[in-house]
Amino acid sequence: MRKKMFLTLCLSISAILLLSYCLIYVTFRSLLRNEIQEKQQYILDFNETVFTNYIDSFNLIPFQLVDNHEIGSALNTSSSNYLDMFRAREALKKEFNKYLKLLVFTSNLDGRLILYLNKNIPLSAYCDSASLSKDVSLKSIQIYADTKVKDEKWYQRAASHKYSPYFFLNESTNEICFAKCAQSYYLYPPSAEGIGLVVISIPTASILEKLMMKSITPNSSIILMNEYHEILYQHGSTVPADAVTLFSSQSSELLLDGHKYLVNTASVKNNLYLTFLTPYSDIETVIRSSLRPYIAFSLITFVVLILILYVLSRKITAPIISFADLLSKIEDTRTFNPELLTHYKDAELVRLCNSFQNLISRENSLIARIDEENKAKRAAVLHALQAQINPHFLYNALDVVSWMALSKREDAIADVVSSISNMMHYSISHPDALVALPSELDNIQEFIRIFQLERPTKIYLTISSKNDLNPADIKIPKFTLQPLVENAVLHNPDKSCLHIEIEIALRSNLLSISVIDDGIGADPQKLNAYLNYEETDLAVSNGFGIRNVNERLQMHYPEIGSLSYSKSPSGRLTATLIISLESNGEK
């Protein structure tokens, strides 16, 4: 028992600790994942707002060029005089310089503003032709002809966009560039290609210092891309080129080179894409490092609990084992010393010992009662044996009295003695047996004959049978009808003439025997209430009684067997017995 209890407790605690660890691990992992995702989303939202402001401020320059009359006039200058074209170019630079100041004011970025004029504009012939890498140190406006950059990929992509900007990385200068087609209402003749491209070049470091590019975990990656999935900025682990296109999706998870990543992506007006990539291995590492103290504490707690359980199991089981050994030595509860149960001090065992003492006391009482019942049973057997002698003596004595009365020609006395002898024989022999209905009726006749010796009342007993029933074929318990007839006689002492009728009828295997008299009669409702042990003011004399008849009928015929009272249409009291002929196999 001790070993089983100890192992059960150990396994239970181990299961609880393991389950709690799994629940804590899953919960902590989910919370940390949500926290990282929320933090990444917060950074993305912040950076998205910053880039949106940048794009809005960048777009302001090409937008204002459209309706600038001075710039339109300068661009429309067409003269063979170099001085006129020089003046037009300087006027264009002077006007364009205002937009550089506007850029610095609105975006707070220190960069270059370049206008690449379309070669179809006459003024472009009087402007230098240079690449984006020229004059990087000059933080001023530059106006170039597009001759040198016309065939470069970035120029062609920007020119194809028409109405949307194109972001790209100038790797030679480490600048993030904004390029957009510029139009003018005042350009004549109108050109589908516009006046050229406006390029805003901002050093990458200058943009990033305005952003929040902090890694969430040591191996997190931050990637800034344009709409062509070209990487403009990357911080963290290297990202394979074949997986770049997947970063623009909105999926929160990504499987890359067999490793699972937590992904957050934000799109800035469909021109820029900022993606945060955190490996799940970092999350697992953080979880393990955070749960390591918990694991150590759990192991220490488990060892301490095992020791405590071992001590407790010994303390709990030792008194129980001692109690069990004590019980195993009991051979006779009557000789057991209850003082042996008073040595236990635990509340549970004290209660158990008290219950056991009560059990021993009840068992001893039961044994004593059984002994008394056995003694009474033996006495009853002796009494019954003695009683078998007394009736024979009484029968013989009554026969002698009857013979003496006949010898002296006292026929009335002889008849009475004979009736008494017959009633005694009927009542004593097999009292619980079923008898034929004529035997019960003969006994009733004997009672009436004896009763009429001391009272002058004339009693007429009539028996009627319906359904062609033969009374000899009907068996009922002894003294079933006799108490009912006796009640009819005894409760009508003042009548000089009493008629009692016994009617027998059969209805669907139910035998109905009614005892009807023309006496005063009691209230049938009170009689029925008395039979059902209900409260009633009916005065009932002591004796064999109608309750006894009703209860014996219910015992002999448990399915259907009962006694009830009613009054006939003529007002005569009627006692009716209902008996099921098939309850005891009677047909």
C-alpha positions in Angstrom: 0.0 0.0 0.0 2.8 2.4 1.0 4.7 1.8 -2.3 1.6 2.1 -4.4 0.6 5.3 -2.7 4.1 6.8 -3.1 4.3 5.8 -6.8 0.8 7.2 -7.4 1.6 10.5 -5.9 5.0 10.8 -7.7 3.4 10.0 -11.0 0.6 12.5 -10.4 3.0 15.3 -9.5 5.3 14.5 -12.4 2.3 14.6 -14.8 1.2 17.9 -13.3 4.6 19.5 -13.6 5.1 18.2 -17.2 1.6 19.4 -18.2 2.2 22.8 -16.5 5.6 23.1 -18.3 3.9 22.3 -21.7 1.1 24.8 -21.0 3.6 27.5 -19.9 5.8 26.8 -22.9 2.9 27.0 -25.4 1.4 30.1 -23.7 4.8 31.8 -23.5 5.6 31.0 -27.1 2.3 32.3 -28.3 2.7 35.5 -26.2 6.2 36.1 -27.4 5.3 35.5 -31.0 2.4 37.9 -30.6 4.6 40.4 -28.9 7.3 40.2 -31.7 4.7 40.4 -34.4 3.0 43.5 -32.7 6.4 45.1 -32.3 7.3 44.5 -35.9 4.0 45.7 -37.0 4.4 48.9 -34.9 7.8 49.5 -36.5 6.4 48.9 -40.0 3.5 51.3 -39.3 5.9 53.9 -38.1 8.2 53.5 -41.1 5.3 53.4 -43.5 4.1 56.8 -42.2 7.6 58.2 -42.6 8.0 56.9 -46.2 4.5 58.2 -47.0 5.5 61.6 -45.9 8.7 61.4 -48.0 6.8 60.3 -51.1 4.3 63.1 -50.6 7.0 65.7 -50.3 8.9 64.2 -53.3 5.8 64.2 -55.4 5.2 67.8 -54.6 8.1 68.9 -56.8 6.9 67.3 -60.1 3.4 68.3 -59.3 4.3 72.0 -58.9 6.4 71.9 -62.1 3.3 71.3 -64.1 1.9 74.8 -63.5 5.1 76.8 -63.1 4.9 79.6 -65.8 8.6 80.7 -65.3 9.9 77.2 -65.8 7.6 76.8 -68.8 8.9 80.0 -70.4 12.5 79.0 -69.9 11.9 75.6 -71.4 10.1 77.1 -74.4 13.2 79.3 -75.2 14.5 78.5 -78.7 17.2 80.7 -80.1 20.4 80.4 -82.0 21.9 83.0 -79.7 24.0 81.3 -77.0 23.4 84.1 -74.6 19.7 83.8 -74.7 19.9 80.1 -74.1 22.4 80.7 -71.2 20.0 83.1 -69.6 17.1 80.6 -70.0 19.1 77.8 -68.4 20.1 80.0 -65.4 16.5 81.1 -65.0 15.5 77.5 -65.0 18.1 76.7 -62.3 17.1 79.7 -60.2 13.5 78.7 -60.3 14.3 75.0 -59.8 16.5 75.9 -56.8 13.3 76.9 -55.0 12.1 73.3 -55.1 15.3 72.2 -53.4 14.6 74.5 -50.5 11.1 73.2 -50.5 12.4 69.6 -50.3 14.7 70.4 -47.4 11.9 72.2 -45.6 9.2 69.5 -46.1 11.3 66.3 -45.7 14.2 67.6 -43.6 16.4 65.5 -45.8 19.8 66.7 -47.2 20.0 65.5 -50.8 20.4 66.3 -54.4 17.7 67.5 -56.8 18.4 66.7 -60.5 16.4 67.4 -63.6 17.1 65.4 -66.7 15.8 67.4 -69.7 14.2 65.6 -72.6 16.5 65.8 -75.7 13.5 67.1 -77.7 13.6 70.4 -75.7 16.0 72.9 -77.4 17.4 74.0 -74.0 18.8 70.5 -73.3 21.5 71.0 -76.0 22.9 73.8 -73.8 23.0 71.6 -70.7 25.7 69.1 -69.6 25.0 65.4 -69.9 26.1 63.5 -66.8 25.2 60.3 -64.9 23.8 60.2 -61.4 27.2 59.7 -59.9 28.5 63.1 -60.9 28.8 65.9 -58.4 27.6 63.8 -55.5 29.2 66.1 -53.0 27.2 69.1 -54.3 24.0 69.3 -52.3 22.3 71.5 -54.9 20.1 71.4 -58.0 21.5 70.0 -61.2 20.1 70.2 -64.7 21.4 67.7 -67.2 20.5 66.5 -70.6 19.3 62.9 -70.6 21.7 61.9 -73.4 24.0 59.9 -71.1 21.4 58.2 -69.0 18.7 57.6 -71.7 19.5 54.0 -72.1 20.0 53.1 -68.4 17.5 50.7 -66.8 16.5 53.0 -64.1 15.7 55.8 -66.6 13.6 53.6 -68.8 11.6 52.2 -65.9 11.0 55.7 -64.5 10.0 57.0 -67.9 7.6 54.1 -68.4 5.7 54.9 -65.2 4.5 58.3 -66.4 2.4 59.2 -63.3 4.0 57.1 -60.5 7.5 57.4 -59.0 10.2 54.8 -59.2 12.6 54.2 -56.3 15.9 52.6 -56.9 19.4 52.3 -55.3 22.4 54.0 -56.8 25.0 51.6 -55.6 27.9 53.7 -56.7 26.9 56.6 -54.4 24.9 54.6 -51.9 21.9 56.8 -52.4 18.2 56.0 -52.6 16.8 57.7 -55.6 13.3 59.0 -56.4 12.6 59.4 -60.1 9.4 60.7 -61.7 8.3 62.1 -65.1 7.9 65.9 -65.1 5.2 67.7 -67.2 4.4 71.3 -68.0 1.3 73.0 -69.3 3.4 75.7 -70.8 5.6 73.4 -73.0 5.1 74.2 -76.7 4.7 72.1 -78.7 3.4 69.6 -76.2 5.4 66.4 -75.8 4.1 63.0 -74.6 7.4 62.4 -72.9 7.1 65.6 -70.9 10.0 67.8 -70.0 12.1 64.9 -68.6 12.7 63.2 -65.3 13.0 64.7 -61.8 15.4 62.7 -59.7 15.8 63.2 -55.9 18.9 61.4 -54.5 19.1 61.0 -50.8 22.0 59.3 -49.0 20.8 56.0 -47.6 22.2 56.8 -44.1 20.2 60.1 -44.2 16.9 58.3 -44.8 17.6 55.5 -42.4 18.4 57.8 -39.5 14.8 59.1 -39.8 13.4 55.5 -39.7 13.1 52.9 -37.0 15.3 50.0 -38.3 15.9 48.2 -35.1 16.2 44.4 -35.2 13.8 42.5 -32.9 16.0 39.5 -32.3 19.7 38.9 -33.1 19.0 37.1 -36.4 16.1 39.3 -37.5 16.3 40.8 -41.0 14.9 44.1 -42.3 14.5 44.5 -46.1 13.5 47.6 -48.1 12.4 46.8 -51.7 10.9 48.6 -54.6 8.0 47.3 -56.7 10.5 45.3 -58.8 11.6 43.5 -55.7 15.0 45.2 -55.9 16.6 45.4 -52.5 17.2 49.1 -51.6 18.3 48.3 -48.0 19.0 45.2 -46.0 20.0 44.6 -42.5 20.5 41.2 -40.9 21.1 37.8 -42.4 21.4 37.3 -46.2 18.2 36.6 -48.0 18.3 34.2 -51.0 17.5 35.9 -54.3 14.8 33.3 -55.2 12.9 34.2 -52.0 12.7 37.9 -52.5 9.4 37.8 -54.3 7.8 36.1 -51.3 8.4 39.0 -49.0 5.8 41.2 -50.5 3.0 38.7 -49.5 0.9 39.3 -46.5 1.4 35.8 -45.0 2.6 35.9 -41.4 4.8 32.8 -41.8 7.4 31.8 -44.3 9.4 28.6 -44.9 12.8 29.5 -46.3 15.6 27.0 -46.8 14.0 24.7 -44.3 13.7 27.3 -41.6 10.5 28.9 -40.5 10.2 32.7 -40.2 7.7 35.2 -38.8 7.0 37.8 -41.5 5.5 41.3 -41.4 5.3 43.3 -44.6 4.0 46.8 -45.3 3.4 48.5 -48.6 3.9 52.2 -49.1 1.6 53.3 -51.9 2.7 50.3 -53.9 6.1 51.9 -54.5 8.1 50.6 -51.5 7.9 47.4 -49.5 9.3 47.1 -46.0 9.6 43.5 -44.7 10.6 42.2 -41.2 11.8 38.6 -41.1 12.3 36.9 -37.7 13.3 33.2 -37.5 11.3 31.0 -35.2 14.6 29.6 -33.9 15.3 33.0 -32.3 11.8 32.8 -30.6 12.6 29.3 -29.4 16.0 30.4 -28.1 14.3 33.3 -26.1 11.7 30.9 -24.8 14.3 28.3 -23.7 16.5 30.9 -22.0 13.4 32.4 -20.3 12.1 29.0 -19.1 15.5 27.7 -18.0 15.1 29.1 -14.4 11.6 27.7 -14.3 12.9 24.2 -15.3 15.6 24.4 -12.7 13.1 25.5 -10.1 10.7 22.7 -11.1 13.4 20.0 -10.8 14.4 21.2 -7.4 10.7 21.4 -6.3 10.1 17.9 -7.7 13.0 16.5 -5.7 11.8 18.2 -2.5 8.2 17.1 -3.1 9.4 13.5 -3.6 11.2 13.6 -0.2 8.1 15.2 1.4 5.8 12.6 -0.2 8.0 9.8 1.0 7.9 11.0 4.6 4.1 11.7 4.4 3.3 8.3 2.9 5.1 6.6 5.7 3.4 8.8 8.3 0.0 8.2 6.7 0.3 4.5 5.9 2.0 3.3 9.1 -1.1 3.8 11.4 -3.3 2.3 8.8 -1.1 -0.8 8.4 -1.0 -1.1 12.2 -4.8 -0.8 12.3 -5.2 -3.5 9.6 -2.9 -5.8 11.6 -5.0 -5.3 14.7 -8.2 -6.1 12.9 -6.6 -9.3 11.4 -6.1 -10.7 14.9 -9.8 -10.4 15.9 -11.3 -13.9 16.2 -14.4 -13.1 18.3 -15.8 -9.6 18.6 -17.3 -10.5 22.0 -13.8 -11.1 23.5 -12.1 -8.1 21.7 -10.7 -5.4 24.0 -11.9 -1.9 22.6 -9.1 -0.2 24.6 -6.7 -1.3 21.9 -8.5 1.2 19.5 -7.8 4.2 21.7 -4.0 4.4 20.9 -4.5 6.1 17.6 -4.4 9.9 17.5 -5.1 10.9 13.9 -8.5 12.4 13.5 -9.4 10.2 10.6 -8.3 7.0 12.4 -10.0 8.1 15.6 -13.2 8.4 13.6 -12.6 5.1 11.9 -12.0 3.4 15.3 -15.2 4.9 16.7 -17.1 3.6 13.7 -15.5 0.2 14.2 -16.3 0.2 17.9 -20.0 1.0 17.0 -19.9 -1.8 14.5 -18.5 -4.3 17.1 -21.2 -3.1 19.5 -24.0 -3.6 16.9 -22.6 -7.0 16.0 -22.4 -8.1 19.6 -26.0 -6.9 20.1 -27.1 -8.8 17.0 -25.3 -11.9 18.2 -27.1 -11.6 21.6 -30.4 -11.0 19.9 -29.9 -14.1 17.7 -29.1 -16.1 20.8 -32.3 -14.9 22.4 -34.3 -15.6 19.3 -32.8 -19.1 19.1 -33.8 -19.7 22.7 -37.3 -18.3 22.0 -37.5 -20.5 19.0 -36.7 -23.6 21.0 -39.2 -22.5 23.6 -41.8 -22.0 20.8 -41.1 -25.5 19.4 -41.6 -27.0 22.9 -44.8 -24.9 23.3 -46.0 -26.1 19.9 -45.3 -29.7 20.8 -47.2 -29.2 24.0 -50.0 -27.5 22.1 -50.4 -30.5 19.9 -51.4 -32.4 23.0 -53.9 -29.9 24.4 -56.3 -29.8 21.4 -56.7 -33.6 21.5 -57.4 -33.5 25.1 -60.0 -30.7 24.6 -61.6 -32.6 21.7 -61.8 -35.8 23.8 -63.3 -33.8 26.7 -65.9 -32.1 24.5 -66.8 -35.5 23.0 -67.3 -36.9 26.6 -69.6 -33.8 27.4 -71.6 -34.3 24.2 -72.0 -38.0 24.9 -73.1 -37.3 28.5 -75.6 -34.7 27.2 -77.0 -37.2 24.7 -77.2 -39.9 27.4 -79.4 -37.5 29.4 -81.3 -36.5 26.4 -80.0 -32.9 26.4 -79.9 -32.6 22.6 -79.5 -28.7 22.6 -76.5 -28.9 24.9 -75.0 -31.7 22.7 -75.5 -29.5 19.6 -73.8 -26.6 21.1 -70.9 -28.6 22.4 -70.6 -30.2 18.9 -70.6 -26.7 17.3 -67.9 -25.5 19.7 -65.8 -28.6 18.9 -66.2 -28.0 15.2 -65.2 -24.3 15.4 -62.1 -25.2 17.5 -61.1 -27.8 15.1 -61.6 -25.4 12.1 -59.6 -22.6 13.7 -56.7 -24.7 15.1 -55.9 -27.0 12.2 -53.8 -25.4 9.4 -54.8 -21.8 10.1 -52.9 -20.4 7.1 -54.3 -22.8 4.5 -56.8 -22.1 1.8 -60.2 -23.9 2.4 -63.1 -24.5 0.2 -65.8 -21.9 0.4 -68.4 -24.4 1.9 -66.0 -25.1 4.8 -65.9 -21.3 5.6 -69.7 -21.2 5.3 -70.2 -24.2 7.6 -68.0 -22.5 10.2 -70.2 -19.4 9.9 -73.3 -21.6 10.6 -71.6 -23.0 13.7 -70.9 -19.5 14.9 -74.6 -18.5 14.3 -75.9 -21.6 16.1 -73.7 -20.8 19.2 -74.6 -17.1 19.1 -78.4 -17.8 19.1 -78.1 -19.8 22.4 -77.9 -16.6 24.4 -79.7 -14.1 22.2 -83.3 -14.4 20.9 -82.3 -12.8 17.5 -83.3 -14.8 14.5 -80.6 -14.8 11.9 -81.2 -15.9 8.4 -78.2 -16.6 6.2 -78.7 -17.0 2.5 -76.1 -17.8 -0.1 -76.5 -17.0 -3.8 -74.1 -17.7 -6.7 -74.0 -16.2 -10.2 -72.3 -17.3 -13.4 -73.1 -21.0 -12.5 -70.3 -21.0 -10.0 -69.9 -24.1 -7.8 -68.9 -22.9 -4.3 -67.0 -26.1 -3.7 -64.6 -25.1 -6.5 -63.7 -21.8 -4.8 -60.9 -21.7 -2.2 -60.3 -18.7 0.1 -58.2 -18.1 3.3 -59.7 -19.3 6.6 -61.7 -16.7 8.6 -62.2 -14.4 5.6 -66.0 -14.3 5.6 -66.6 -15.3 9.3 -65.4 -11.9 10.7 -67.6 -10.0 8.3 -70.7 -12.0 9.3 -69.7 -11.7 13.0 -69.6 -7.9 12.6 -73.1 -7.9 11.0 -74.4 -10.0 14.0 -72.6 -8.2 16.8 -73.3 -4.6 15.6 -77.1 -5.3 15.4 -77.9 -6.7 18.9 -81.3 -5.1 19.1 -82.8 -6.5 15.9 -85.2 -9.4 16.5 -84.6 -10.6 12.9 -81.4 -10.2 10.9 -81.0 -11.2 7.2 -77.5 -11.8 5.9 -76.9 -12.5 2.3 -73.6 -13.8 0.7 -73.4 -13.2 -3.0 -70.7 -14.9 -5.2 -70.0 -13.6 -8.7 -67.2 -14.0 -11.2 -66.0 -11.2 -13.5 -63.0 -11.8 -15.8 -61.0 -14.0 -13.4 -61.9 -11.8 -10.5 -64.0 -13.5 -7.8 -66.4 -11.1 -6.0 -67.9 -12.2 -2.6 -70.3 -9.7 -1.0 -71.7 -9.9 2.6 -74.9 -7.8 2.8 -77.0 -7.3 5.9 -80.2 -5.3 6.7 -78.9 -4.0 10.0 -78.2 -0.4 11.0 -74.8 -0.4 9.3 -71.8 2.0 9.7 -70.7 4.7 7.3 -68.9 2.9 4.4 -66.5 5.8 3.8 -65.3 5.7 7.4 -64.9 2.0 7.2 -62.8 2.3 4.0 -60.7 5.0 5.6 -60.1 2.8 8.6 -59.0 0.0 6.3 -56.5 2.4 4.7 -55.1 3.5 8.1 -56.5 7.0 7.6 -57.7 9.3 10.4 -61.4 8.6 11.3 -63.8 9.0 14.3 -65.1 5.5 13.8 -65.3 3.5 17.1 -63.7 0.1 16.5 -63.7 -2.7 19.0 -60.8 -5.0 19.6 -60.7 -8.4 18.0 -59.9 -10.2 14.8 -61.0 -7.2 12.8 -61.6 -6.2 9.2 -58.1 -4.8 8.9 -56.7 -8.3 9.5 -59.0 -9.7 6.8 -57.9 -7.0 4.3 -54.2 -7.5 5.0 -54.4 -11.3 4.7 -56.2 -10.9 1.4 -53.4 -8.6 0.1 -50.8 -11.1 1.3 -52.5 -14.1 -0.3 -53.4 -12.2 -3.5 -50.7 -9.5 -4.0 -51.9 -8.7 -7.5 -55.6 -8.2 -6.7 -57.0 -8.9 -3.3 -58.9 -6.4 -1.2 -61.9 -5.6 1.1 -64.1 -2.6 0.7 -67.4 -1.3 2.0 -70.3 0.3 0.2 -74.1 0.7 0.3 -76.5 -1.0 -2.0 -79.2 1.0 -3.8 -81.6 0.0 -1.1 -79.2 1.4 1.6 -77.9 -1.9 3.0 -74.3 -2.1 4.1 -72.2 -4.3 1.8 -68.8 -5.7 2.4 -67.1 -6.8 -0.9 -64.1 -9.1 -1.2 -62.3 -9.0 -4.6 -59.9 -11.9 -5.2 -57.8 -12.8 -8.3 -58.4 -16.5 -9.0 -55.0 -16.7 -10.8 -52.8 -15.1 -8.1 -52.2 -18.4 -6.4 -52.8 -20.6 -9.5 -56.5 -21.2 -8.7 -58.8 -21.7 -11.6 
